[in-house]
Amino acid sequence: MNKRKNQSIKLMALGGVGEFGKNMYIAEVDEDIFVLDAGLMIPENEMLGIDIVIPDITYLTQNKERVQGIFLTHGHEDHIGALPYILREINVPIYGTKLTIALAKAKVKEQEFKGKPNFIEIHKHSKVEFPAAILSFFHTTHSIPDSVGICIHTSEGNIVYTGDFKFDQAAADAYQAEIGKMAQIGEEGVLCLLSDSTEAEKPGYTQSESKVVKQVTDSFLNAPGRMIAASFASDLIRIQHIFEAAFESGRKVAIAGNFKQTAVDIAIQYGYLHVAEDIIIPIAEIDSFPNEELVILITGAQGEPIEALQKMAKQTHKQVNIKQGDTVLFAASPIRGSEVFIAKTIDLLYRAGASIISGKGTFHTSSHGSQEELKFMINLMKPKLFVPVHGEYRMLKAHMKLAKECGLTNEQIFIPEKGEAVELIDGQFRPAGRIPAGNVLIDGSGVGDVGNIVLRDRKLLSQDGILLVVVTLNKKGKKISAGPEIISRGFVYVRESEELIVEAAKRVREIVERSISKDSFDWTSIKQDMRDELNQYFFEKTKRRPMILPIIMEV
């Protein structure tokens, strides 16, 4: 398709490899840079107080005049969530399907972005031409409609980025994959395939959504009281199942929290979520209906649905609480790291008198292809070169093994690290150096102002607490005017540790008096002496190392 002879083709990952989320990849064809997805990552446990994590885009800001656009595969946050922050640094067009663009616009608006982003809507038949390459798209099956894969047509062959995908032979129209088009791309010649590795460790095929909707409907029909269903707002296929099951079982749906989450609202507006007329009722009217005719839907992003369930179990939710006879359906896969939180929530729900239908097994299925589907994608595309993406390192390795089963050799497969550039020359991978890559931490309105040192301090505070040592000096008279006063937060309870605090104050006084008796002294050395002495003393007595902050005031 591309008639121009390309001189250089490079690939790099800014995120999405060796981790969950933060999907962002770069395809560099001659002088043109194409950015594939722009996702965020939910903070890991050690990232205390951090709201979200986005990729480091230093390379893109350094080469902003060469960036042709950001191309989005679908509307999940791990693929669009970083957009509001990236657009503050680089003003480039954003390409995506109708639903993806609508969700991206909502995301940008939510972050109160002041600029005017250039959103360009594409569809499965679109072809977007640039000086160095032509981009086309193909529909894929995922848990959100309007998901696409991206094909970059170069003179050396196609570069295909699958996005998130699976193959479901019974998928509804809005979710069907264009298998014929994928095969056609493969026949044209695929230079390199970048493919989703999320379920590369899972044998066989991912269970069809048609089985899930039947199980959900049966559970709705058999539940004696209210159904409480928890789902992520962007998992539209699961929310569709809940509405269908409610209709089949003659139940009304009340949505807890905000009347409708943004993703649900947009999906209904654009016709991607089909809801029977009059099935949705205000949450305030649930007492007007018998329990067996009600479904209460809780949606949200990240851990919000589970947090809402916990409040309902504790009887502290503002709108609705769990009562005896309720049945709770976990229609969402747990976010990594939230397993303990979910287990505690289930325990609270049982205490409140609810029955639980877990999200494991038949009531939830993955939205990513398992091993046989990943092999099918490789066989459809028949790539010369292969790059597994989307997943932790063990998943990328598992995907590598599958590619080798499909006939590819070690030399044809490249497992990328973040920031590692690779050039595609004569059907082979060649190292092409490194670019800046890593985590940019978002804390409140601060972007990147929290680094490793701040996280280290937060970790220390969370483990051993903090100690403030306040001393007021009369510099001329060379004497202590007030103090030392020791204030403990998260270290020891002062009233129960009087001997410890009194001895610490005594040692501080000795240090200060010894220092100020000299002809010359400075605050910095006094503070350091205080830290050293108290660190050693407290560790001997408590085996803890609190953060010690000396404060010296002068009168």
N, C-alpha and C positions, 0 to 999 in steps of 0.2 A: 504493500500500500504506500509506503514511504519511498519516494523516488530519489531523494537526496542521499548521497553517500555520507554516512556518519563516520567521523574520525575517532571519536572517543565515547565510550559508554561506561559509566560508573554507578555503583550502588552503595548506599550507606544506610545504617539504621540509627536514628536518634533516640529510639525507645522501642519497647515491644519485644525485645530479645533478652532472655535471661531474667524475665520478670512478667507479671500479669499487668496488662493495661499499658497506657502511655504509648500507644501505637503511633509511630511516625517514621516514615521511610523516605529516602531521597533517591530518585533516579536522575542522573545527570547525563544528558545526551548532548555532546558537543558543548556549546555554551549555555544551553537551556537546562534549568533546574525544575524538576517536577516533584512536588511534595505530596506524598500519599498518606492521607489521614493526619489528624492532629489531636491525639487523645490525651486524657489525663490518667493518673493512677491514684487509687485510694492509698493513703499513707500506711506504711508498715508500722508495726507495734512500737518500734524504737523511735519513730518520728513523732515525739511527744508534742501535742498541741497543733500539729500541722493539719490544715484542712484538706489540701490536695497537692499532688505532685505533677509537674508538667516537664516536658523535655527541654533541654538546653538548646536554644536556637541560635547560638552565636554564629555558626557557619552561615545560616540563612541571612542574618542581619549584615554580615560582612559581604555577602554577595546578593543583596536584595534586588539589584537591577537585573539579575539573571533569572530570578524566580518567576516562572510563568504562571504559577497558580498552585492552590492547594486543592487536591482532588479527594473527595470524601466517599467512602464505600457505603456507609450507613450511619444511622443517627444515634448509636449508643455513645455514652460519655467517654468510653475508653478509645473512641475514634474521633469525637468532635469536641471534647470537653476543654481542650487547651486553646481553642480558637480565640476567645475574647482576649487572652493574654498575648497570643502571637500577633494578632492584628494591631496591637499597640506598637509593635516594633516594625512590622513590615506590612505595607498596604498592597496586597495582591488579590486577584480574583479568587473566589471560592466556588468550586464546581461540585454539584451533587444533584441527586434526584429530588423530586418535589417534596416528599416527606422529610428527607434528610436536610434539605435547605430550610424547611419550615422549623425543624427542631434546632438547627444551627442558629437561625435568626433569634429564636426564643432564648437560646443560651447566651448569645451576645447581648441581648436586651436585658437579661437577668443580671449580668455583670455591669450594667450601666455604661456600656462602651459608648464613647462620645463621637467616634467617627462614623463614616457612612460606608460600611463594607460593600464590596461589589460581589453580590451573590449571583451566580449564573446557573440556571436550572438545565440539567441534562436528562436524557432518557436512554433507554436501551439501544435506540437506533442512532444516537448522537455520535458525530465524529468531530473532534476539535483539533484544528490544524495549527501547528506552530512551526517556526523555521526549521527546527531539527527533527521533529517527530509529529506523528498523528496519534491522538488518543481516542479509543473507542471503549465501549462498556458492554457488560453482559449481566443479566439478572442472576442472582444466587439465592439459595434458600437459607434464611436465618430467622431469628425470633422476632424480627421487626421487618415490615414490608419495605419495598423499594431499596433493598440491598443489592449492590452491584459489585462485580469485579472490574478491574481496570486493565486494559491492554494498551501498551505503548508500542506503536509500530515503528521500528527502526529498519535501516537498510540491512542490518545484520541479523534480523529476526525479531520476533515479538518478545517484549518483556511483560509478563503477566503477573499481576498482584491480585490474589483471590479475595482479600478481605476475609471476614468470618463467613464460613459456609458449612453446609451439610447437604446431603442428598436425601430427600424424602419423597418417595414415589406417590404418596397420597397427599402432598401439600396442596393447600388451597390456592386459588388462582393468584392471589397477591403475593404468594410466597414461592411460586414455582421457579426452578432453575432452568436456564436456557442451555440444556445439555448439548443440543445440536450446534449451537453457536460456539460453545467451548470446543467441541470436536473440530469445527471449522477453523478456529484459531490454531488448534494443534496441527491441522493439515497445512496451514500457511507456513508454519515453522516457528517454534518457540525457542528463542535463545536462552531465556532464563525464566523460571517459575518461582515466585515468592508465595508460599502457601501456609495457611493457618495450621498451627501445630497444637492447639489447645487440648484436643482429645487424642493425641498421637499415641498415648500409652493404653488406650482403651480398645480391646479387641472387638472385631465384628463390626456391626452397623449401629448407628444411633437409633433408638426407638422412634417410630413414627409418631407425629403429633396426633394422628387420628385415634391411636390407642389411648393417648392421654385424655382427649376430650371425652371419650366414652367413660373412662374411669371417674373423671370429675363429675360428669352427669349422674352416674350411678351413686356417687357419694352424696350429691345434692338430693336425690330422690329418697335415699335411705336415712338421711339425718332427721332425727325427731324434732329438733328445735332450729334455732338460727344457725346459718352458716357464716363463719367469719373467714374470709379469704384474704391472704396477704400475698402481694406480688409487687415486683418492681414496675414503676410506671412505664419504663421503656421496653418491658417485655410484653409487647402488644399481643403476640400470639396467645400468651397465657391469659391475658385479660379478656381476649376474644372468647377463649374457652369458658371463662367464668360467666360471661354474659350469655353465651349459648346454653350452658348448663342451667343457668337461672331461668331462662325462657322455657326450656324443656321441662323443668320441674315446677313451673308455675310460681316462681319466686320473683319478688321485687328486689332491686339492687340499690342500696344506699351507700354512698361513698364517704368514708370518714376522712377527717382532715379538711383540707381545702376541697371545695365541691368536686373539682376534677383536677388532677395533676396536669401540668402543661402538655406532656406527651399524649395523654389520653384525650385531652381537649382537642389538640391538633389532629390526632388520628380520626376522631369522630368528624371533625369539620371537613377533612379532605376525603372522607369516605373509605379510609383504610381500616376503621373499626366499625363493624356493623352492629348496631344496637337496636333491639325491637322498640317500637313506639311505646311510651309510657312505662317502660321497665325501670327507669331510674327515678327514685323518689328522694326528696330531701331527707337528710339524716334526722332532722327534727320530727319527722312524721312516723318514725319506726314504731312508736307505741300504738299507732292506729292499726297496725297489721298483726295478725297472729305470728308467733315465732316461726312456725313451719313454712311461712310464706316470705321469709326474709333472707337476703344475703347482704352482709356488710363487707364491702370491699375496701381494703386498706392498701394504698399504693404510695410510692415515694422513691427517692433515689438512695443508693448506697444502703445503709442500715435502717432507714426511716420506718419501713413497714414493721420491722421486728421491734423497734423502740416503741412504736405505737401499741403493738400487742402487749408489751410489758406494762405500759401504763394502764391499759385496759384490764390486765390481770390484777394489777395493784389497786384497781378502782380509782385511779387518779386521772383518767382521760376526760377531757372537757365535754365530749359529745356522747360517748357510748362506752359501757364497761362490760366485762365478761360476767355472765351469770350462769347458774346451774342449767345444764342441758345444751349449752352452745357446743357446736362442733367447729374446730379451727383447722383450716386447710393451709398448709405452707406450700404455696404454689410458686416457690422461688428457690433457686439453688443458693446455698449459703455463700456469702463472700468469704474469700480466704482470710482466715484469722478470726472470723466471727463465730466459730463453732461453739466455743464455751458460752458466749453471750446467748446463742440460740438455745443451748441446752438449759441454761438457767431460766430463759423465758418459757420453755415448754414446762418446766417444773412449776413455775408460777401459775401457768394456765391450768394445769391439773389441779393445783390447790384451789383455784377459783371455781372449779366444778366443770370445766370444759373437757370435751373429748378432742383428741389430736389426730389429725391425718398428716403424717410427715411428708415433706417434699421429696423424700427418697423414692426410688422405684417408679411405680407407674403413674404417680401424680405429678411428676416432673421429668422432662427429658432434656438432654443437653441441646443447645442450639448450634453445636459444632460437630463436624463429622468425625466418626471413629476411624479405626485403622483401614477398614476396607473402602470407605469413602475417600480417604486421603490417597489411597493407592489408585482408586478410580480417577481422581483428578489428575494424578501424575500420568496415567495412561491416556487420558483424553488429550492432555497438552503435549505429551511426548517431548519434554524439554531437553535441550543439550546440557543445560546447567540448572542447578536446583539450590534454592536458599530457603530453609525452613524459618518461619517467623511466628510471632504471636505465641509466646509461652516461655516458661522457665527452661533452663538449660537442659534438664533431663528430658523435657518434651521435644526440644529441638533435636536431641540425640536420637530419641525414639523415632521421630519423623525421618531422620537421616537413614535409620535402619530400614524403614519402609521403602524409601526411595531406592536403596540398594537391592531390595527384593524385587523392585520393578525394573532392574537392569542397569541402574546408574552406578558409576564407580566412585570411589573416594575423591578422585580428582575432579569429578563433576559436581560435587556437593560442597557448599561452603556454609559453615555455621558462624554467623556474624556475632561480634561483640559490639556494644554501643560505640559509635564513633569510628569504627574500623571501615575504611574505604576499600573497595575491591573493583578492579577494572576488568571488563569483559573483552578479551582480545583473542581473535581466531578460535572462538569456541572454548576458551579457557579462562580460569580465574587468575588474575595477577594482583598481588598486593599493591595498594595505591596510597599508603600512608594512613594517617588518622586525622579526624576533625574533632573539634571540641564537642563533648557529649556528656550527659550526666543528668542529675536531678535539679530542678528549680522548685523550691518549696514555697507554697502559697500559704500564708498565715494571716487570716483576716484580709485586710486590704494590701498587705505587704507582699511584694513579688520578689522572691530571691534574696530578701534581707535577713532571712534566717539560714545560717550555715551550720557547719559541723561543730563549731565552737559553742554556738547557742544551744544546739541539740545536746552537746555534752553537758553543758551547765544544767539544762532541764532534766537530764537523766540523773545527774548528781543530786539535784534538789528532790527528785522523786524518790531517791533511794535513802539518803541520809539527812535531808533537810538543810536548813540554813541557820547560821548563828550571826547576829549582829553584835558587834562590840563597840560601844559608844563611849568616847572619852573627851572631856572638855579641858583644854590646857590654857594656862596663863603663861604665855611665852616669855614675857618680860620677867615675871617673878619666878619662872622656871618651876612651876608647881601645877598639880592637878586641881582644877577648879570644881569639876563634877565628874562622877563616875569612878571607875568604869561600870557601865551598865550593860548587862548581857541579855539580849532578847533572843529567844529560841522559837523557831517555827519549823515543825516537822522533825525536830531532832530529839529533844526530851521535853517532858512537861515540867516546867520550872518548879512548881510547888512540890512536886514529888522528887525533885533532884536538887534540893537546896545545897547540899554539901558539895556536889559536883560544880554547881554554878559559883558558889562562894569561893572555892579553891581556884576556879578559872579566873575569877575577878582579881583574886589576890596575885596570881601570876602575871596578869596584864598590868596591874599597878606596879609591880616590881620592874617589869620591862620598861614601862614609860618613865618611871622615876630614875632608873639607871641611865636611860638615854638622854633625858633632858638635863641631867646634872653635868653633862659634858659641855665643853665650850661651844661646840657646833653640832647640830643634829638636823635631820630632815624627816619629814613625815613618811616618806616612802620606806625608809629602812625600819622605822618604828613599826609600821603596818606589817612589813614582812616578818619581823621578829615575832609579832603577835601571832600571825598565821602559823609560823613554824612551831612555836611553843604550844599553842592550843591544839594544833593537829596531832602532835605527838601525845599530848596529855589525854585528849578525848579518845584517841584510838586505844591507848593503854587501858583506859577505864571502861569503854563501851564497845570497842571493836568497830566503831563507825567513824566515817570521815565526812562530817558536815561541811558545807560550803561556809567559810568564815569571811565575813565582810567587816573589817575594821573601819570605823568612822571617827576621825579626829577633828574636833572643832576648836576654834581659838577665840579667846575673849581678850 
